[in-house]
Amino acid sequence: MAEKLSPQEVESKVDTLNALVTDGAHWVVDGDALRKSFKFKSFIRAFGWMSQMAIWAEKLNHHPEWYNVYNKVDVRLTTHDADGISELDFMLAEKMEKFS
């Protein structure tokens, strides 16, 4: 089971994660989760990205909460078993940045 990270660990990891951001939209801590909105050129690109991320989520056995409308995907990452943000959330967020 993944361990919940301390607020200091989360803050440090968010800074590192946001250094990877190329689209100007940064990850934010929202309560017990990481959040970001991704915007793509079209619905098919958004959906294709979601399909890629679904494969990574399955490999990590860590699944996002997300919402898609046309070219926008709102993502919320939290580790329910840990009641907060864990290393798994950052691992998946890094994959999302790499492939966005």
TIDREN-448164 format. One record per atom (N, C-alpha, C): residue number from 0; residue in three letters; z, x, y. Coordinates in steps of 0.02 Angstrom, whole numbers, plus 32768, in hexadecimal, padded with zeros to 4 digits. Example, Ala and Ser with C-alpha at 12.3 -4.5 7.8 and 13.67 -1.06 7.14 Angstrom:
{num->0 | residu->ALA | z->8186 | x->8294 | y->7EE4}
{num->0 | residu->ALA | z->8186 | x->8267 | y->7F1F}
{num->0 | residu->ALA | z->8186 | x->8294 | y->7F5B}
{num->1 | residu->SER | z->8162 | x->8282 | y->7F90}
{num->1 | residu->SER | z->8165 | x->82AC | y->7FCB}
{num->1 | residu->SER | z->818A | x->8285 | y->8002}
//
This chain:
{num->0 | residu->MET | z->8000 | x->802A | y->7FC4}
{num->0 | residu->MET | z->8000 | x->8000 | y->8000}
{num->0 | residu->MET | z->8000 | x->802C | y->803E}
{num->1 | residu->ALA | z->7FDA | x->8019 | y->806F}
{num->1 | residu->ALA | z->7FD5 | x->803D | y->80AE}
{num->1 | residu->ALA | z->8015 | x->8034 | y->80D7}
{num->2 | residu->GLU | z->8028 | x->8068 | y->80FB}
{num->2 | residu->GLU | z->8063 | x->8067 | y->8125}
{num->2 | residu->GLU | z->8050 | x->8056 | y->816D}
{num->3 | residu->LYS | z->8079 | x->802E | y->818D}
{num->3 | residu->LYS | z->8070 | x->801E | y->81D4}
{num->3 | residu->LYS | z->807B | x->805D | y->81FD}
{num->4 | residu->LEU | z->804F | x->8069 | y->822C}
{num->4 | residu->LEU | z->8056 | x->80A3 | y->8258}
{num->4 | residu->LEU | z->8085 | x->8093 | y->8292}
{num->5 | residu->SER | z->80A5 | x->80C7 | y->82AB}
{num->5 | residu->SER | z->80D2 | x->80BE | y->82E5}
{num->5 | residu->SER | z->80A7 | x->80B2 | y->8323}
{num->6 | residu->PRO | z->80C5 | x->8095 | y->8358}
{num->6 | residu->PRO | z->809F | x->808C | y->8396}
{num->6 | residu->PRO | z->8082 | x->80CD | y->83B2}
{num->7 | residu->GLN | z->80A6 | x->8103 | y->83AA}
{num->7 | residu->GLN | z->808D | x->8144 | y->83C3}
{num->7 | residu->GLN | z->8051 | x->815C | y->8399}
{num->8 | residu->GLU | z->8055 | x->8152 | y->8358}
{num->8 | residu->GLU | z->801C | x->8165 | y->832D}
{num->8 | residu->GLU | z->7FDF | x->813B | y->833D}
{num->9 | residu->VAL | z->7FE9 | x->80FA | y->8347}
{num->9 | residu->VAL | z->7FB2 | x->80CE | y->8358}
{num->9 | residu->VAL | z->7F92 | x->80E3 | y->839A}
{num->10 | residu->GLU | z->7FBA | x->80F0 | y->83CC}
{num->10 | residu->GLU | z->7FA1 | x->8104 | y->840D}
{num->10 | residu->GLU | z->7F76 | x->8144 | y->8408}
{num->11 | residu->SER | z->7F8F | x->8175 | y->83E3}
{num->11 | residu->SER | z->7F6B | x->81B3 | y->83DA}
{num->11 | residu->SER | z->7F29 | x->81A8 | y->83B6}
{num->12 | residu->LYS | z->7F2B | x->8180 | y->8381}
{num->12 | residu->LYS | z->7EEE | x->8173 | y->835A}
{num->12 | residu->LYS | z->7EBB | x->8149 | y->8380}
{num->13 | residu->VAL | z->7ED3 | x->811C | y->83AA}
{num->13 | residu->VAL | z->7EA4 | x->80F4 | y->83D3}
{num->13 | residu->VAL | z->7E7F | x->8122 | y->8404}
{num->14 | residu->ASP | z->7EA3 | x->8152 | y->8421}
{num->14 | residu->ASP | z->7E83 | x->8181 | y->844E}
{num->14 | residu->ASP | z->7E4D | x->81A9 | y->842A}
{num->15 | residu->THR | z->7E5C | x->81C0 | y->83EE}
{num->15 | residu->THR | z->7E2C | x->81E5 | y->83C6}
{num->15 | residu->THR | z->7DF0 | x->81B9 | y->83B3}
{num->16 | residu->LEU | z->7DFE | x->817B | y->839F}
{num->16 | residu->LEU | z->7DC9 | x->814C | y->838D}
{num->16 | residu->LEU | z->7D9C | x->813E | y->83C9}
{num->17 | residu->ASN | z->7DBA | x->8132 | y->8403}
{num->17 | residu->ASN | z->7D93 | x->8122 | y->843E}
{num->17 | residu->ASN | z->7D68 | x->815C | y->8456}
{num->18 | residu->ALA | z->7D79 | x->8199 | y->8442}
{num->18 | residu->ALA | z->7D4E | x->81D2 | y->8452}
{num->18 | residu->ALA | z->7D0C | x->81CE | y->842D}
{num->19 | residu->LEU | z->7D08 | x->81A7 | y->83F8}
{num->19 | residu->LEU | z->7CCA | x->819E | y->83D1}
{num->19 | residu->LEU | z->7C9E | x->8167 | y->83EE}
{num->20 | residu->VAL | z->7CB8 | x->813F | y->841A}
{num->20 | residu->VAL | z->7C94 | x->8105 | y->8436}
{num->20 | residu->VAL | z->7C58 | x->811C | y->845F}
{num->21 | residu->THR | z->7C1E | x->80FF | y->8451}
{num->21 | residu->THR | z->7BE2 | x->810F | y->8477}
{num->21 | residu->THR | z->7BC6 | x->80D3 | y->849E}
{num->22 | residu->ASP | z->7BE1 | x->8098 | y->8491}
{num->22 | residu->ASP | z->7BC6 | x->805C | y->84B2}
{num->22 | residu->ASP | z->7BEF | x->8044 | y->84ED}
{num->23 | residu->GLY | z->7C24 | x->8069 | y->84FF}
{num->23 | residu->GLY | z->7C4D | x->8057 | y->8539}
{num->23 | residu->GLY | z->7C83 | x->8024 | y->852B}
{num->24 | residu->ALA | z->7C81 | x->8003 | y->84F2}
{num->24 | residu->ALA | z->7CB4 | x->7FD1 | y->84DF}
{num->24 | residu->ALA | z->7CE9 | x->7FF3 | y->84B4}
{num->25 | residu->HIS | z->7D24 | x->7FF9 | y->84CE}
{num->25 | residu->HIS | z->7D59 | x->801D | y->84AB}
{num->25 | residu->HIS | z->7D83 | x->7FF0 | y->847E}
{num->26 | residu->TRP | z->7DA2 | x->8010 | y->844D}
{num->26 | residu->TRP | z->7DD2 | x->7FEE | y->8422}
{num->26 | residu->TRP | z->7E12 | x->7FE6 | y->8449}
{num->27 | residu->VAL | z->7E33 | x->7FAD | y->8440}
{num->27 | residu->VAL | z->7E73 | x->7F9F | y->8460}
{num->27 | residu->VAL | z->7EA5 | x->7F88 | y->842C}
{num->28 | residu->VAL | z->7EE4 | x->7F95 | y->843A}
{num->28 | residu->VAL | z->7F19 | x->7F7C | y->8410}
{num->28 | residu->VAL | z->7F2C | x->7F38 | y->842B}
{num->29 | residu->ASP | z->7F2C | x->7F07 | y->83FF}
{num->29 | residu->ASP | z->7F3D | x->7EC3 | y->8411}
{num->29 | residu->ASP | z->7F72 | x->7EAB | y->83E0}
{num->30 | residu->GLY | z->7FB1 | x->7EB3 | y->83F3}
{num->30 | residu->GLY | z->7FE8 | x->7EA1 | y->83C6}
{num->30 | residu->GLY | z->7FE8 | x->7ECE | y->8389}
{num->31 | residu->ASP | z->7FDD | x->7EB0 | y->834F}
{num->31 | residu->ASP | z->7FDE | x->7ED5 | y->8310}
{num->31 | residu->ASP | z->7F98 | x->7EE5 | y->82F6}
{num->32 | residu->ALA | z->7F67 | x->7EE9 | y->8324}
{num->32 | residu->ALA | z->7F22 | x->7EF4 | y->830F}
{num->32 | residu->ALA | z->7EFC | x->7F1F | y->8340}
{num->33 | residu->LEU | z->7EC4 | x->7F3A | y->8326}
{num->33 | residu->LEU | z->7E93 | x->7F5C | y->8350}
{num->33 | residu->LEU | z->7E5B | x->7F2A | y->835C}
{num->34 | residu->ARG | z->7E40 | x->7F29 | y->8399}
{num->34 | residu->ARG | z->7E0A | x->7EFA | y->83A9}
{num->34 | residu->ARG | z->7DD2 | x->7F1E | y->83CE}
{num->35 | residu->LYS | z->7D95 | x->7F06 | y->83C0}
{num->35 | residu->LYS | z->7D5B | x->7F1D | y->83E5}
{num->35 | residu->LYS | z->7D23 | x->7EEA | y->83DD}
{num->36 | residu->SER | z->7CFA | x->7EE4 | y->8411}
{num->36 | residu->SER | z->7CBD | x->7EBC | y->840E}
{num->36 | residu->SER | z->7C81 | x->7EEA | y->840D}
{num->37 | residu->PHE | z->7C56 | x->7EE1 | y->83DC}
{num->37 | residu->PHE | z->7C19 | x->7F07 | y->83D6}
{num->37 | residu->PHE | z->7BDF | x->7EDB | y->83EC}
{num->38 | residu->LYS | z->7BAF | x->7EF7 | y->8410}
{num->38 | residu->LYS | z->7B75 | x->7ED2 | y->8425}
{num->38 | residu->LYS | z->7B37 | x->7EF6 | y->840D}
{num->39 | residu->PHE | z->7B08 | x->7ED1 | y->83F0}
{num->39 | residu->PHE | z->7ACB | x->7EEC | y->83D3}
{num->39 | residu->PHE | z->7A8E | x->7ECF | y->83F6}
{num->40 | residu->LYS | z->7A54 | x->7EEB | y->83E7}
{num->40 | residu->LYS | z->7A16 | x->7ED4 | y->8407}
{num->40 | residu->LYS | z->79FF | x->7E90 | y->83EF}
{num->41 | residu->SER | z->7A15 | x->7E7C | y->83B3}
{num->41 | residu->SER | z->79FF | x->7E3C | y->8398}
{num->41 | residu->SER | z->7A31 | x->7E24 | y->8363}
{num->42 | residu->PHE | z->7A27 | x->7DE6 | y->834E}
{num->42 | residu->PHE | z->7A50 | x->7DCA | y->8319}
{num->42 | residu->PHE | z->7A46 | x->7DF1 | y->82D8}
{num->43 | residu->ILE | z->7A09 | x->7E02 | y->82C8}
{num->43 | residu->ILE | z->79FB | x->7E24 | y->8289}
{num->43 | residu->ILE | z->7A1C | x->7E69 | y->8287}
{num->44 | residu->ARG | z->7A1F | x->7E8B | y->82BF}
{num->44 | residu->ARG | z->7A42 | x->7ECC | y->82C2}
{num->44 | residu->ARG | z->7A8D | x->7EC3 | y->82BA}
{num->45 | residu->ALA | z->7AA9 | x->7E90 | y->82DA}
{num->45 | residu->ALA | z->7AF0 | x->7E82 | y->82D3}
{num->45 | residu->ALA | z->7B01 | x->7E71 | y->828A}
{num->46 | residu->PHE | z->7AD8 | x->7E47 | y->826D}
{num->46 | residu->PHE | z->7AE4 | x->7E33 | y->8228}
{num->46 | residu->PHE | z->7ADA | x->7E6D | y->81F7}
{num->47 | residu->GLY | z->7AA8 | x->7E96 | y->8204}
{num->47 | residu->GLY | z->7A9C | x->7ED1 | y->81DA}
{num->47 | residu->GLY | z->7AD8 | x->7F01 | y->81DD}
{num->48 | residu->TRP | z->7AF2 | x->7F0B | y->8219}
{num->48 | residu->TRP | z->7B2D | x->7F36 | y->8222}
{num->48 | residu->TRP | z->7B69 | x->7F19 | y->81FC}
{num->49 | residu->MET | z->7B72 | x->7ED7 | y->8201}
{num->49 | residu->MET | z->7BA8 | x->7EB7 | y->81DD}
{num->49 | residu->MET | z->7BA1 | x->7EC1 | y->8191}
{num->50 | residu->SER | z->7B63 | x->7EBE | y->8179}
{num->50 | residu->SER | z->7B57 | x->7EC9 | y->8131}
{num->50 | residu->SER | z->7B69 | x->7F10 | y->811D}
{num->51 | residu->GLN | z->7B57 | x->7F41 | y->8146}
{num->51 | residu->GLN | z->7B6A | x->7F87 | y->8139}
{num->51 | residu->GLN | z->7BB6 | x->7F8E | y->8138}
{num->52 | residu->MET | z->7BD6 | x->7F70 | y->8169}
{num->52 | residu->MET | z->7C1F | x->7F77 | y->816F}
{num->52 | residu->MET | z->7C43 | x->7F53 | y->8136}
{num->53 | residu->ALA | z->7C25 | x->7F1D | y->811D}
{num->53 | residu->ALA | z->7C42 | x->7EFA | y->80E4}
{num->53 | residu->ALA | z->7C45 | x->7F27 | y->80A7}
{num->54 | residu->ILE | z->7C12 | x->7F51 | y->809E}
{num->54 | residu->ILE | z->7C12 | x->7F80 | y->8066}
{num->54 | residu->ILE | z->7C49 | x->7FB3 | y->806E}
{num->55 | residu->TRP | z->7C50 | x->7FCF | y->80AB}
{num->55 | residu->TRP | z->7C87 | x->7FFF | y->80B7}
{num->55 | residu->TRP | z->7CCB | x->7FDD | y->80AF}
{num->56 | residu->ALA | z->7CD2 | x->7FA0 | y->80C8}
{num->56 | residu->ALA | z->7D12 | x->7F7D | y->80C2}
{num->56 | residu->ALA | z->7D24 | x->7F74 | y->8078}
{num->57 | residu->GLU | z->7CF3 | x->7F64 | y->8050}
{num->57 | residu->GLU | z->7D00 | x->7F5B | y->8008}
{num->57 | residu->GLU | z->7D14 | x->7F9D | y->7FE8}
{num->58 | residu->LYS | z->7CF2 | x->7FD3 | y->7FFB}
{num->58 | residu->LYS | z->7D04 | x->8016 | y->7FE0}
{num->58 | residu->LYS | z->7D4C | x->8029 | y->7FF2}
{num->59 | residu->LEU | z->7D60 | x->8018 | y->802F}
{num->59 | residu->LEU | z->7DA3 | x->8027 | y->8047}
{num->59 | residu->LEU | z->7DD7 | x->7FF3 | y->802F}
{num->60 | residu->ASN | z->7DBE | x->7FBC | y->8014}
{num->60 | residu->ASN | z->7DE8 | x->7F83 | y->8002}
{num->60 | residu->ASN | z->7E11 | x->7F6D | y->803F}
{num->61 | residu->HIS | z->7DEF | x->7F6A | y->8077}
{num->61 | residu->HIS | z->7E0F | x->7F58 | y->80B6}
{num->61 | residu->HIS | z->7DDC | x->7F31 | y->80E0}
{num->62 | residu->HIS | z->7DE8 | x->7EF1 | y->80E9}
{num->62 | residu->HIS | z->7DB6 | x->7EC4 | y->8104}
{num->62 | residu->HIS | z->7DC7 | x->7EAD | y->814B}
{num->63 | residu->PRO | z->7D95 | x->7EAE | y->8176}
{num->63 | residu->PRO | z->7DA0 | x->7E9C | y->81BC}
{num->63 | residu->PRO | z->7DA4 | x->7E51 | y->81C7}
{num->64 | residu->GLU | z->7DC2 | x->7E3F | y->81FD}
{num->64 | residu->GLU | z->7DBB | x->7DFB | y->8218}
{num->64 | residu->GLU | z->7D85 | x->7E02 | y->824D}
{num->65 | residu->TRP | z->7D50 | x->7DDD | y->8247}
{num->65 | residu->TRP | z->7D1A | x->7DE3 | y->8278}
{num->65 | residu->TRP | z->7CF8 | x->7DA1 | y->8284}
{num->66 | residu->TYR | z->7CD5 | x->7D9F | y->82BC}
{num->66 | residu->TYR | z->7CB5 | x->7D61 | y->82D2}
{num->66 | residu->TYR | z->7C72 | x->7D75 | y->82F1}
{num->67 | residu->ASN | z->7C3E | x->7D54 | y->82DD}
{num->67 | residu->ASN | z->7BFB | x->7D64 | y->82F4}
{num->67 | residu->ASN | z->7BDA | x->7D28 | y->8315}
{num->68 | residu->VAL | z->7BC0 | x->7D34 | y->8351}
{num->68 | residu->VAL | z->7B95 | x->7D04 | y->8373}
{num->68 | residu->VAL | z->7B5A | x->7D2C | y->838E}
{num->69 | residu->TYR | z->7B1F | x->7D19 | y->8378}
{num->69 | residu->TYR | z->7AE0 | x->7D39 | y->838A}
{num->69 | residu->TYR | z->7AE5 | x->7D85 | y->8384}
{num->70 | residu->ASN | z->7AE7 | x->7DAA | y->83BC}
{num->70 | residu->ASN | z->7AE6 | x->7DF3 | y->83B9}
{num->70 | residu->ASN | z->7B2A | x->7E13 | y->83C3}
{num->71 | residu->LYS | z->7B5E | x->7DEC | y->83C1}
{num->71 | residu->LYS | z->7BA2 | x->7E05 | y->83CE}
{num->71 | residu->LYS | z->7BCD | x->7DFD | y->8390}
{num->72 | residu->VAL | z->7BF5 | x->7E31 | y->8382}
{num->72 | residu->VAL | z->7C24 | x->7E2F | y->834B}
{num->72 | residu->VAL | z->7C69 | x->7E43 | y->8366}
{num->73 | residu->ASP | z->7C97 | x->7E15 | y->8365}
{num->73 | residu->ASP | z->7CDD | x->7E23 | y->8378}
{num->73 | residu->ASP | z->7D03 | x->7E36 | y->833A}
{num->74 | residu->VAL | z->7D25 | x->7E70 | y->833D}
{num->74 | residu->VAL | z->7D48 | x->7E8B | y->8303}
{num->74 | residu->VAL | z->7D92 | x->7E8F | y->8312}
{num->75 | residu->ARG | z->7DBA | x->7E7D | y->82E0}
{num->75 | residu->ARG | z->7E03 | x->7E84 | y->82E2}
{num->75 | residu->ARG | z->7E17 | x->7EA6 | y->82A1}
{num->76 | residu->LEU | z->7E39 | x->7EDF | y->82A7}
{num->76 | residu->LEU | z->7E50 | x->7F04 | y->826C}
{num->76 | residu->LEU | z->7E9C | x->7F08 | y->826B}
{num->77 | residu->THR | z->7EB8 | x->7EF3 | y->8234}
{num->77 | residu->THR | z->7F00 | x->7EF8 | y->8229}
{num->77 | residu->THR | z->7F0B | x->7EFE | y->81DE}
{num->78 | residu->THR | z->7F43 | x->7F1A | y->81CC}
{num->78 | residu->THR | z->7F55 | x->7F20 | y->8185}
{num->78 | residu->THR | z->7F8C | x->7EEE | y->8177}
{num->79 | residu->HIS | z->7F79 | x->7EB6 | y->8159}
{num->79 | residu->HIS | z->7FA9 | x->7E80 | y->814E}
{num->79 | residu->HIS | z->7FE3 | x->7E97 | y->8122}
{num->80 | residu->ASP | z->7FD5 | x->7EBF | y->80EE}
{num->80 | residu->ASP | z->800B | x->7ED6 | y->80C1}
{num->80 | residu->ASP | z->803E | x->7F01 | y->80E6}
{num->81 | residu->ALA | z->8029 | x->7F22 | y->811C}
{num->81 | residu->ALA | z->8057 | x->7F4D | y->8142}
{num->81 | residu->ALA | z->8073 | x->7F2B | y->8180}
{num->82 | residu->ASP | z->805D | x->7EEE | y->818C}
{num->82 | residu->ASP | z->8072 | x->7EC9 | y->81C8}
{num->82 | residu->ASP | z->8062 | x->7EEF | y->8208}
{num->83 | residu->GLY | z->8027 | x->7F0D | y->820A}
{num->83 | residu->GLY | z->8013 | x->7F30 | y->8247}
{num->83 | residu->GLY | z->7FD8 | x->7F5E | y->823A}
{num->84 | residu->ILE | z->7FD1 | x->7F8F | y->8265}
{num->84 | residu->ILE | z->7F98 | x->7FBD | y->8263}
{num->84 | residu->ILE | z->7FA9 | x->7FF8 | y->8235}
{num->85 | residu->SER | z->7F7A | x->8007 | y->8208}
{num->85 | residu->SER | z->7F84 | x->803F | y->81DA}
{num->85 | residu->SER | z->7F47 | x->806E | y->81DE}
{num->86 | residu->GLU | z->7F4B | x->80A4 | y->81B9}
{num->86 | residu->GLU | z->7F14 | x->80D4 | y->81B5}
{num->86 | residu->GLU | z->7ED3 | x->80B2 | y->819E}
{num->87 | residu->LEU | z->7ED8 | x->8080 | y->8173}
{num->87 | residu->LEU | z->7E9C | x->805C | y->815C}
{num->87 | residu->LEU | z->7E75 | x->803D | y->8195}
{num->88 | residu->ASP | z->7E98 | x->8023 | y->81C6}
{num->88 | residu->ASP | z->7E77 | x->8004 | y->8200}
{num->88 | residu->ASP | z->7E4E | x->8038 | y->8226}
{num->89 | residu->PHE | z->7E6A | x->8073 | y->822E}
{num->89 | residu->PHE | z->7E46 | x->80A8 | y->8251}
{num->89 | residu->PHE | z->7E0C | x->80C2 | y->8228}
{num->90 | residu->MET | z->7E13 | x->80C6 | y->81E7}
{num->90 | residu->MET | z->7DDD | x->80DD | y->81BC}
{num->90 | residu->MET | z->7DA1 | x->80AD | y->81C2}
{num->91 | residu->LEU | z->7DAD | x->806D | y->81C0}
{num->91 | residu->LEU | z->7D77 | x->803C | y->81C6}
{num->91 | residu->LEU | z->7D5A | x->803B | y->820D}
{num->92 | residu->ALA | z->7D85 | x->8041 | y->823F}
{num->92 | residu->ALA | z->7D6E | x->8043 | y->8285}
{num->92 | residu->ALA | z->7D40 | x->807F | y->8290}
{num->93 | residu->GLU | z->7D50 | x->80B8 | y->8273}
{num->93 | residu->GLU | z->7D26 | x->80F3 | y->827A}
{num->93 | residu->GLU | z->7CE1 | x->80E8 | y->825A}
{num->94 | residu->LYS | z->7CE0 | x->80C7 | y->8221}
{num->94 | residu->LYS | z->7C9F | x->80B6 | y->8201}
{num->94 | residu->LYS | z->7C77 | x->8087 | y->822F}
{num->95 | residu->MET | z->7C9A | x->8057 | y->824C}
{num->95 | residu->MET | z->7C78 | x->8028 | y->8279}
{num->95 | residu->MET | z->7C59 | x->804C | y->82B4}
{num->96 | residu->GLU | z->7C7C | x->807C | y->82D0}
{num->96 | residu->GLU | z->7C61 | x->80A2 | y->8308}
{num->96 | residu->GLU | z->7C25 | x->80CC | y->82F2}
{num->97 | residu->LYS | z->7C2B | x->80EC | y->82B9}
{num->97 | residu->LYS | z->7BF6 | x->8118 | y->82A1}
{num->97 | residu->LYS | z->7BB5 | x->80F3 | y->8297}
{num->98 | residu->PHE | z->7BB8 | x->80B5 | y->8280}
{num->98 | residu->PHE | z->7B7C | x->808F | y->826F}
{num->98 | residu->PHE | z->7B68 | x->805C | y->82A4}
{num->99 | residu->SER | z->7B8B | x->8059 | y->82DC}
{num->99 | residu->SER | z->7B79 | x->8027 | y->830F}
{num->99 | residu->SER | z->7B41 | x->803F | y->833C}
//
